[in-house]
Amino acid sequence: MAVTLKDDFAERARLEARLLARRRGGAALPLLDRPAGAEWHFAASLGQEGMWPSLATTARQPLIVGGLRVSGPLDTGALREAWQALAERHETLRSAYRRVDGALTQVVPVRARPVMDVALADPAAAASVADDELARPFDFGRGPLARLRVLRRASGEHLVVVCLHHLVGDARALEVVTTELTALYAGAVTGSPVQLPELPAQYADFAAWHRSRVEGEHGGRTVAYWLDRLAGAEPAALPCDRSQDPSDIAGHTRSFPLPPELFARLREVAARHRTTFYVVGLAAFQILLARWSGERDICVRAPVSYRDRSEVHGLVGDFSNDVVVRADLSGHVTLAEAVEQVRASTADDFAHHDVPPHVVASRMADPTLLERLFHVQFTAEREHDLGAARQLGPIRAEPFSPTAESVARPLSVRLRHDDHGGRVIVAYRSGLFSDERVRALQRDYFALFEEIAAHPGQPAVS
């Protein structure tokens, strides 16, 4: 099964286009029965089952928040009509989740009752949108696990905030929602209804197919791969300079632009190794952790997505997973050799991506190890593919992605770029890292980029 990086939208789109063409002649995804006029009960996905036990105790609900900045005369009635149509289209946008006879179950009501609130907000409200959403829990048993908020900031200025619980969405799902909501709104406000392409399947259909795959031979082979791959692994030592309670999720997100000349050098490195920015950025991050900690076996969490069937390309659902990418920097590995190692090992790791972590963890001698390996994360994405401003008659809608003053993991590094420049975003828990330490990490990270470009034969670690 093929895989793409969770946030690398451009590469994902190219891969999915190829897979769409390849799958057209293959077996269609089996569809579950849906009796007319009755509430539907479907088995939750394996990924949802793995997430469920932690939801009652986690300090930070896994929510996906984004939306649109709208300039012009927004018609909230038309927006409500569009949101209703979207909930009717995607079962996950109107579903609840309950234990039924001991099994986690997706409950799809006969009629959609989507949640949309309209409120006045301070003009600076965008800064706190993510924190505000995190403070508003969902009722899993009642549903839905999606909501829309319209914040009026000034005359003709609104924020349309989409919030999805991770049980029912991922980064791609947020794209689907904002894109289709925009199209449906345009149809509603003009009185010319938009006919979106019919969905060939729903998330519950994929969940049933995926479960049979993981519980079969494929799942057994994949679990065996990870048991071997992670034998002897230990969590990466974080370069903290504070020692507060590690469970305190308060944190910050800092963005550091890549100087143009350094960005150009990184492009050269990626071309030299016939690889991607992702691989170069990940290799440099793992080398940085090794240099700061003195360790040579470095494990990092890597979110991935597996929308590799044509039927699920446009679904609202959670198709994300997490794998561990592991680098062995012992011996006299050079910088160039480290990049090559990461290029090869990530290809193998991402080829074994589609078994949820809790399934692997249940087979490990220490079932808690996998989650502890996930405490440091790396991602990369192409920035210009996150969405562009759209003119919808008299209004202009521009996507936005708010950040929260709390973080899911102790340390995360994200490399965002387009064809002309890039930046590094660091999210960290303030009880473990001072701002000074994070700036030092950033300086060393950028210096390491320069070193990989100019002196590839130098030792990765001394």
BELGI-V411853 format. One record per backbone hydrogen bond with DSSP energy under -1.0 kcal/mol. NH is the residue of the N-H (numbers start at 1). CO is the residue of the C=O. If there is no record, write none. Layout:
# BELGI-V411853
NH;CO
NH;CO
This chain:
# BELGI-V411853
4;305
6;303
9;7
12;8
13;9
14;10
15;11
16;12
17;13
18;14
19;15
20;16
21;17
22;18
23;19
24;20
26;23
38;35
40;108
42;106
44;104
49;45
50;46
51;47
52;48
54;51
55;52
58;54
63;61
64;164
66;162
68;160
69;398
70;158
71;396
72;156
74;72
79;75
80;76
81;77
82;78
83;79
84;80
85;81
86;82
87;83
88;84
89;85
90;86
93;90
94;91
96;107
97;140
98;105
100;103
103;100
105;98
106;42
107;96
108;40
117;148
119;150
121;152
125;122
127;124
128;125
132;128
133;129
134;130
135;131
136;133
143;139
147;163
148;115
149;161
150;117
151;159
152;119
153;157
154;157
157;154
158;70
159;151
160;68
161;149
162;66
163;147
164;64
165;145
166;62
168;165
174;170
175;171
176;172
177;173
178;174
179;175
180;176
181;177
182;178
183;179
184;180
185;181
186;182
187;183
188;184
189;185
190;186
191;187
192;187
206;202
207;203
208;204
209;205
210;206
211;207
212;208
213;209
214;210
215;211
219;213
220;216
221;217
222;218
223;219
224;220
225;221
226;222
227;223
228;224
229;225
230;226
233;230
240;238
241;432
242;432
244;431
248;245
251;405
252;428
254;426
256;424
258;422
263;259
264;260
265;261
266;262
267;263
268;264
269;265
270;266
271;267
272;268
273;269
275;270
280;276
281;277
282;278
283;279
284;280
285;281
286;282
287;283
288;284
289;285
290;286
291;287
292;288
293;289
294;290
298;327
300;325
301;376
302;323
304;321
305;4
306;319
308;306
312;309
315;312
321;304
323;302
325;300
327;298
329;296
335;458
336;456
338;334
339;335
340;336
341;337
342;338
343;339
344;340
345;341
346;342
347;343
348;344
349;345
350;346
352;349
359;356
360;356
361;357
362;358
363;360
364;361
369;366
372;368
373;369
375;372
377;411
378;301
379;413
381;415
383;417
386;383
390;397
392;395
395;392
396;71
397;390
398;69
400;67
407;249
411;375
412;427
413;377
414;425
415;379
416;423
417;381
418;421
423;416
424;256
425;414
426;254
427;412
428;252
429;410
430;250
432;429
433;429
438;434
439;435
440;436
441;437
442;438
443;439
444;440
445;441
446;442
447;443
448;444
449;445
450;446
451;447
452;448
453;449
454;450
455;451
458;455
460;333
